[in-house]
Amino acid sequence: MSPAPFDAPDSHPNLPRRGALALMFAAIVVCGLLGGAIGYGLVNTSCPSTPTVAEQLIEVVPGYHAHTPSCDLKLLGGALAGTIITAAGAGVVAALMLRAQSEWQVHPAGRPTRPAPGPAPPVRKPRSGGTPPRT
């Protein structure tokens, strides 16, 4: 009997578990938030919200008013750039980690995971020291 056309195929044994995927997603979100906070903090330290001491001293001159620029767009840009960069980096690391984890659990589809019964092949011990054998 052939399977129905809408039956889902069996999942591959090397696919990551849902718990690992959820942990990866949560780690990427946390890294993005922390990167956004770092980007915001870096811009916040370099963008003046008050006039400098020199500008405050010059304000005693009649008709001079110290200009303090708005840092809102710069702060937003720093937070967005930090979020995107760190989330992308965490995503790359998480994808590589999951790929390595799936390679550790190599179970090709359709093959038994245990070795076939019978005697094991002899194991050749490498020679220690000396010159390598000629081939």
ABEGO torsion letter per residue (X at the ends): XBBBAABBBBBBAABBBAAAAAAAAAAAAAAAAAAAAAAAAAAAAABBABBBAAAAAAAABBGBBBBBBBAAAAAAAAAAAAAAAAAAAAAAAAAAAAAAAAAABBBBBGBBABBBBEBBBBBBBBBBEEBBBBX
